[in-house]
Amino acid sequence: VGRTDDGRLLHITFTLQDKDTKIRVISARDMSRKERGYYDQDS
């Protein structure tokens, strides 16, 4: 989960490479309304 400078919540999928020193982003997308609800409940 990430948040942009303008407050949008993002779902980010990534892998760790080279003994956890590199991060490779696979996809990033806006969270759905349902996902934002789950995130708001937990935080």
PyMOL Python script that loads the backbone (N, CA, C, O; Angstrom):
from pymol import cmd

cmd.read_pdbstr("""\
ATOM      1  N   VAL A   1       0.856  -1.172   0.000  1.00  0.00           N
ATOM      2  CA  VAL A   1       0.000   0.000   0.000  1.00  0.00           C
ATOM      3  C   VAL A   1       0.896   1.226   0.000  1.00  0.00           C
ATOM      4  O   VAL A   1       1.911   1.282   0.695  1.00  0.00           O
ATOM      5  N   GLY A   2       0.496   2.200  -0.792  1.00  0.00           N
ATOM      6  CA  GLY A   2       1.217   3.459  -0.837  1.00  0.00           C
ATOM      7  C   GLY A   2       0.239   4.607  -0.956  1.00  0.00           C
ATOM      8  O   GLY A   2      -0.920   4.417  -1.324  1.00  0.00           O
ATOM      9  N   ARG A   3       0.710   5.790  -0.646  1.00  0.00           N
ATOM     10  CA  ARG A   3      -0.123   6.988  -0.751  1.00  0.00           C
ATOM     11  C   ARG A   3       0.640   8.024  -1.567  1.00  0.00           C
ATOM     12  O   ARG A   3       1.819   8.282  -1.322  1.00  0.00           O
ATOM     13  N   THR A   4      -0.050   8.613  -2.540  1.00  0.00           N
ATOM     14  CA  THR A   4       0.572   9.637  -3.375  1.00  0.00           C
ATOM     15  C   THR A   4       0.584  10.977  -2.641  1.00  0.00           C
ATOM     16  O   THR A   4      -0.041  11.122  -1.591  1.00  0.00           O
ATOM     17  N   ASP A   5       1.294  11.948  -3.198  1.00  0.00           N
ATOM     18  CA  ASP A   5       1.348  13.283  -2.597  1.00  0.00           C
ATOM     19  C   ASP A   5      -0.028  13.927  -2.494  1.00  0.00           C
ATOM     20  O   ASP A   5      -0.282  14.714  -1.582  1.00  0.00           O
ATOM     21  N   ASP A   6      -0.920  13.594  -3.431  1.00  0.00           N
ATOM     22  CA  ASP A   6      -2.261  14.177  -3.379  1.00  0.00           C
ATOM     23  C   ASP A   6      -3.262  13.308  -2.618  1.00  0.00           C
ATOM     24  O   ASP A   6      -4.462  13.579  -2.656  1.00  0.00           O
ATOM     25  N   GLY A   7      -2.781  12.259  -1.922  1.00  0.00           N
ATOM     26  CA  GLY A   7      -3.627  11.486  -1.024  1.00  0.00           C
ATOM     27  C   GLY A   7      -4.267  10.240  -1.592  1.00  0.00           C
ATOM     28  O   GLY A   7      -4.993   9.553  -0.874  1.00  0.00           O
ATOM     29  N   ARG A   8      -4.024   9.913  -2.874  1.00  0.00           N
ATOM     30  CA  ARG A   8      -4.595   8.688  -3.449  1.00  0.00           C
ATOM     31  C   ARG A   8      -3.914   7.468  -2.834  1.00  0.00           C
ATOM     32  O   ARG A   8      -2.699   7.460  -2.634  1.00  0.00           O
ATOM     33  N   LEU A   9      -4.707   6.441  -2.536  1.00  0.00           N
ATOM     34  CA  LEU A   9      -4.167   5.186  -2.022  1.00  0.00           C
ATOM     35  C   LEU A   9      -3.902   4.239  -3.180  1.00  0.00           C
ATOM     36  O   LEU A   9      -4.751   4.073  -4.055  1.00  0.00           O
ATOM     37  N   LEU A  10      -2.719   3.612  -3.190  1.00  0.00           N
ATOM     38  CA  LEU A  10      -2.328   2.708  -4.259  1.00  0.00           C
ATOM     39  C   LEU A  10      -2.062   1.318  -3.712  1.00  0.00           C
ATOM     40  O   LEU A  10      -1.563   1.159  -2.597  1.00  0.00           O
ATOM     41  N   HIS A  11      -2.401   0.314  -4.510  1.00  0.00           N
ATOM     42  CA  HIS A  11      -2.016  -1.073  -4.247  1.00  0.00           C
ATOM     43  C   HIS A  11      -0.792  -1.321  -5.121  1.00  0.00           C
ATOM     44  O   HIS A  11      -0.858  -1.156  -6.339  1.00  0.00           O
ATOM     45  N   ILE A  12       0.317  -1.715  -4.515  1.00  0.00           N
ATOM     46  CA  ILE A  12       1.565  -1.905  -5.251  1.00  0.00           C
ATOM     47  C   ILE A  12       2.010  -3.353  -5.090  1.00  0.00           C
ATOM     48  O   ILE A  12       2.097  -3.862  -3.973  1.00  0.00           O
ATOM     49  N   THR A  13       2.293  -4.019  -6.217  1.00  0.00           N
ATOM     50  CA  THR A  13       2.811  -5.381  -6.224  1.00  0.00           C
ATOM     51  C   THR A  13       4.270  -5.310  -6.647  1.00  0.00           C
ATOM     52  O   THR A  13       4.599  -4.687  -7.657  1.00  0.00           O
ATOM     53  N   PHE A  14       5.153  -5.955  -5.869  1.00  0.00           N
ATOM     54  CA  PHE A  14       6.579  -5.865  -6.170  1.00  0.00           C
ATOM     55  C   PHE A  14       7.294  -7.147  -5.776  1.00  0.00           C
ATOM     56  O   PHE A  14       6.751  -7.972  -5.042  1.00  0.00           O
ATOM     57  N   THR A  15       8.522  -7.306  -6.271  1.00  0.00           N
ATOM     58  CA  THR A  15       9.389  -8.407  -5.860  1.00  0.00           C
ATOM     59  C   THR A  15      10.687  -7.818  -5.325  1.00  0.00           C
ATOM     60  O   THR A  15      11.076  -6.708  -5.687  1.00  0.00           O
ATOM     61  N   LEU A  16      11.345  -8.570  -4.466  1.00  0.00           N
ATOM     62  CA  LEU A  16      12.664  -8.193  -3.959  1.00  0.00           C
ATOM     63  C   LEU A  16      13.701  -9.009  -4.703  1.00  0.00           C
ATOM     64  O   LEU A  16      13.545 -10.220  -4.861  1.00  0.00           O
ATOM     65  N   GLN A  17      14.763  -8.353  -5.163  1.00  0.00           N
ATOM     66  CA  GLN A  17      15.804  -9.034  -5.922  1.00  0.00           C
ATOM     67  C   GLN A  17      17.169  -8.742  -5.312  1.00  0.00           C
ATOM     68  O   GLN A  17      17.315  -7.835  -4.492  1.00  0.00           O
ATOM     69  N   ASP A  18      18.159  -9.516  -5.719  1.00  0.00           N
ATOM     70  CA  ASP A  18      19.549  -9.308  -5.298  1.00  0.00           C
ATOM     71  C   ASP A  18      19.686  -9.194  -3.787  1.00  0.00           C
ATOM     72  O   ASP A  18      20.105  -8.163  -3.262  1.00  0.00           O
ATOM     73  N   LYS A  19      19.331 -10.256  -3.110  1.00  0.00           N
ATOM     74  CA  LYS A  19      19.450 -10.322  -1.650  1.00  0.00           C
ATOM     75  C   LYS A  19      18.775  -9.139  -0.963  1.00  0.00           C
ATOM     76  O   LYS A  19      19.333  -8.521  -0.057  1.00  0.00           O
ATOM     77  N   ASP A  20      17.576  -8.846  -1.414  1.00  0.00           N
ATOM     78  CA  ASP A  20      16.724  -7.809  -0.814  1.00  0.00           C
ATOM     79  C   ASP A  20      17.287  -6.396  -0.937  1.00  0.00           C
ATOM     80  O   ASP A  20      16.921  -5.528  -0.145  1.00  0.00           O
ATOM     81  N   THR A  21      18.164  -6.140  -1.903  1.00  0.00           N
ATOM     82  CA  THR A  21      18.683  -4.784  -2.072  1.00  0.00           C
ATOM     83  C   THR A  21      18.001  -4.029  -3.200  1.00  0.00           C
ATOM     84  O   THR A  21      18.139  -2.809  -3.291  1.00  0.00           O
ATOM     85  N   LYS A  22      17.264  -4.728  -4.064  1.00  0.00           N
ATOM     86  CA  LYS A  22      16.557  -4.076  -5.169  1.00  0.00           C
ATOM     87  C   LYS A  22      15.079  -4.424  -5.097  1.00  0.00           C
ATOM     88  O   LYS A  22      14.708  -5.553  -4.778  1.00  0.00           O
ATOM     89  N   ILE A  23      14.244  -3.442  -5.398  1.00  0.00           N
ATOM     90  CA  ILE A  23      12.800  -3.645  -5.452  1.00  0.00           C
ATOM     91  C   ILE A  23      12.369  -3.484  -6.898  1.00  0.00           C
ATOM     92  O   ILE A  23      12.689  -2.481  -7.536  1.00  0.00           O
ATOM     93  N   ARG A  24      11.639  -4.471  -7.423  1.00  0.00           N
ATOM     94  CA  ARG A  24      11.124  -4.410  -8.794  1.00  0.00           C
ATOM     95  C   ARG A  24       9.609  -4.305  -8.722  1.00  0.00           C
ATOM     96  O   ARG A  24       8.939  -5.239  -8.284  1.00  0.00           O
ATOM     97  N   VAL A  25       9.071  -3.175  -9.149  1.00  0.00           N
ATOM     98  CA  VAL A  25       7.622  -2.963  -9.138  1.00  0.00           C
ATOM     99  C   VAL A  25       7.006  -3.720 -10.305  1.00  0.00           C
ATOM    100  O   VAL A  25       7.433  -3.561 -11.449  1.00  0.00           O
ATOM    101  N   ILE A  26       6.006  -4.540 -10.016  1.00  0.00           N
ATOM    102  CA  ILE A  26       5.296  -5.294 -11.044  1.00  0.00           C
ATOM    103  C   ILE A  26       4.069  -4.516 -11.497  1.00  0.00           C
ATOM    104  O   ILE A  26       3.807  -4.413 -12.696  1.00  0.00           O
ATOM    105  N   SER A  27       3.317  -3.968 -10.551  1.00  0.00           N
ATOM    106  CA  SER A  27       2.155  -3.154 -10.914  1.00  0.00           C
ATOM    107  C   SER A  27       1.829  -2.194  -9.777  1.00  0.00           C
ATOM    108  O   SER A  27       2.172  -2.432  -8.619  1.00  0.00           O
ATOM    109  N   ALA A  28       1.164  -1.115 -10.135  1.00  0.00           N
ATOM    110  CA  ALA A  28       0.657  -0.143  -9.163  1.00  0.00           C
ATOM    111  C   ALA A  28      -0.679   0.351  -9.702  1.00  0.00           C
ATOM    112  O   ALA A  28      -0.789   0.726 -10.869  1.00  0.00           O
ATOM    113  N   ARG A  29      -1.692   0.348  -8.842  1.00  0.00           N
ATOM    114  CA  ARG A  29      -3.029   0.763  -9.274  1.00  0.00           C
ATOM    115  C   ARG A  29      -3.749   1.417  -8.108  1.00  0.00           C
ATOM    116  O   ARG A  29      -3.409   1.203  -6.945  1.00  0.00           O
ATOM    117  N   ASP A  30      -4.756   2.222  -8.445  1.00  0.00           N
ATOM    118  CA  ASP A  30      -5.601   2.803  -7.405  1.00  0.00           C
ATOM    119  C   ASP A  30      -6.320   1.683  -6.668  1.00  0.00           C
ATOM    120  O   ASP A  30      -6.762   0.710  -7.279  1.00  0.00           O
ATOM    121  N   MET A  31      -6.436   1.827  -5.351  1.00  0.00           N
ATOM    122  CA  MET A  31      -7.185   0.851  -4.570  1.00  0.00           C
ATOM    123  C   MET A  31      -8.673   1.032  -4.843  1.00  0.00           C
ATOM    124  O   MET A  31      -9.143   2.147  -5.069  1.00  0.00           O
ATOM    125  N   SER A  32      -9.404  -0.074  -4.820  1.00  0.00           N
ATOM    126  CA  SER A  32     -10.858  -0.002  -4.991  1.00  0.00           C
ATOM    127  C   SER A  32     -11.483   0.586  -3.722  1.00  0.00           C
ATOM    128  O   SER A  32     -10.836   0.669  -2.678  1.00  0.00           O
ATOM    129  N   ARG A  33     -12.731   0.986  -3.830  1.00  0.00           N
ATOM    130  CA  ARG A  33     -13.445   1.526  -2.673  1.00  0.00           C
ATOM    131  C   ARG A  33     -13.451   0.507  -1.529  1.00  0.00           C
ATOM    132  O   ARG A  33     -13.277   0.870  -0.366  1.00  0.00           O
ATOM    133  N   LYS A  34     -13.652  -0.759  -1.864  1.00  0.00           N
ATOM    134  CA  LYS A  34     -13.682  -1.821  -0.856  1.00  0.00           C
ATOM    135  C   LYS A  34     -12.316  -1.961  -0.174  1.00  0.00           C
ATOM    136  O   LYS A  34     -12.239  -2.084   1.049  1.00  0.00           O
ATOM    137  N   GLU A  35     -11.244  -1.943  -0.966  1.00  0.00           N
ATOM    138  CA  GLU A  35      -9.893  -2.041  -0.404  1.00  0.00           C
ATOM    139  C   GLU A  35      -9.575  -0.837   0.483  1.00  0.00           C
ATOM    140  O   GLU A  35      -8.960  -0.991   1.539  1.00  0.00           O
ATOM    141  N   ARG A  36      -9.988   0.358   0.061  1.00  0.00           N
ATOM    142  CA  ARG A  36      -9.763   1.555   0.883  1.00  0.00           C
ATOM    143  C   ARG A  36     -10.488   1.424   2.214  1.00  0.00           C
ATOM    144  O   ARG A  36      -9.976   1.857   3.246  1.00  0.00           O
ATOM    145  N   GLY A  37     -11.685   0.827   2.196  1.00  0.00           N
ATOM    146  CA  GLY A  37     -12.428   0.606   3.437  1.00  0.00           C
ATOM    147  C   GLY A  37     -11.686  -0.320   4.380  1.00  0.00           C
ATOM    148  O   GLY A  37     -11.615  -0.056   5.580  1.00  0.00           O
ATOM    149  N   TYR A  38     -11.126  -1.412   3.847  1.00  0.00           N
ATOM    150  CA  TYR A  38     -10.336  -2.333   4.672  1.00  0.00           C
ATOM    151  C   TYR A  38      -9.117  -1.621   5.246  1.00  0.00           C
ATOM    152  O   TYR A  38      -8.794  -1.784   6.422  1.00  0.00           O
ATOM    153  N   TYR A  39      -8.446  -0.839   4.420  1.00  0.00           N
ATOM    154  CA  TYR A  39      -7.239  -0.138   4.853  1.00  0.00           C
ATOM    155  C   TYR A  39      -7.569   0.867   5.953  1.00  0.00           C
ATOM    156  O   TYR A  39      -6.845   0.961   6.944  1.00  0.00           O
ATOM    157  N   ASP A  40      -8.653   1.615   5.786  1.00  0.00           N
ATOM    158  CA  ASP A  40      -9.050   2.610   6.782  1.00  0.00           C
ATOM    159  C   ASP A  40      -9.425   1.960   8.106  1.00  0.00           C
ATOM    160  O   ASP A  40      -9.168   2.529   9.167  1.00  0.00           O
ATOM    161  N   GLN A  41     -10.034   0.766   8.061  1.00  0.00           N
ATOM    162  CA  GLN A  41     -10.405   0.054   9.287  1.00  0.00           C
ATOM    163  C   GLN A  41      -9.170  -0.378  10.068  1.00  0.00           C
ATOM    164  O   GLN A  41      -9.149  -0.298  11.296  1.00  0.00           O
ATOM    165  N   ASP A  42      -8.137  -0.837   9.354  1.00  0.00           N
ATOM    166  CA  ASP A  42      -6.949  -1.384  10.004  1.00  0.00           C
ATOM    167  C   ASP A  42      -5.973  -0.319  10.479  1.00  0.00           C
ATOM    168  O   ASP A  42      -5.144  -0.590  11.348  1.00  0.00           O
ATOM    169  N   SER A  43      -6.052   0.865   9.937  1.00  0.00           N
ATOM    170  CA  SER A  43      -5.060   1.879  10.324  1.00  0.00           C
ATOM    171  C   SER A  43      -5.634   2.954  11.205  1.00  0.00           C
ATOM    172  O   SER A  43      -4.918   3.871  11.607  1.00  0.00           O
TER     173      SER A  43
END
""", "prot")
cmd.dss("prot")
cmd.show_as("cartoon", "prot")
cmd.util.cbc("prot")
cmd.orient("prot")
